[in-house]
């Protein structure tokens, strides 16, 4: 049996938007969709689950649906289901959350702890329903972006859309380089930023030759570069490193910024 895509539901409008997105995503991947609701044992969730199932069925009638209600906190329930999931999908805000740009506590906890990719469904209708024809992936130096790049290429391939790879860099404060060198030239004494980006994309470009790829090297803060690029994207993909000696992922400042403020759905992909 195919590994399912799992979406968290709580009856909020944000979770129903996540159901819509997840149903379309399950159809693209050809996998089952599993609806998960976490509630106290005495809570009758049948109406909530039925409403979400009906909505998913209308969005993607060919997708195989299942549902589960678990008597534990929502973050733990989702993380547990994520051990056997293609990905976890959550809304940007849950019931009782403040309105606005910030991500709810459940979404943040799941993104920090899950073993599989986590998609937080954010943004307006045009971003949630793939009207831009673009997936954006953030690429960092080192090994942290490899799985995220592969995920982003696969998404662009299934969506038949273009991929924009963004690498942001800056010269460390106090770098003792030669005088009169530009920032790019100074950084290139170590490794040219364009080469960092090209190397990160090479393997996936060979695997998905049908995906149109463009690259963007930006001198400046990564969070600003990614948020700017995401303004015209259907999905923003970022990587997350495993924490050394601890359970979970290392969600740095960039991850937190895009999770809280991205104008489109965002996928956090653990490094393998």
Helices and strands as residue ranges (DSSP letters): E 4-8, H 13-29, E 33-38, H 46-59, E 65-70, H 74-81, G 82-84, E 85-91, H 105-113, E 117-121, H 125-128, E 134-138, H 146-159, E 162-169, H 183-188, H 193-207, E 213-219, H 222-230, E 235-242, E 249-250, H 253-261, E 265-270
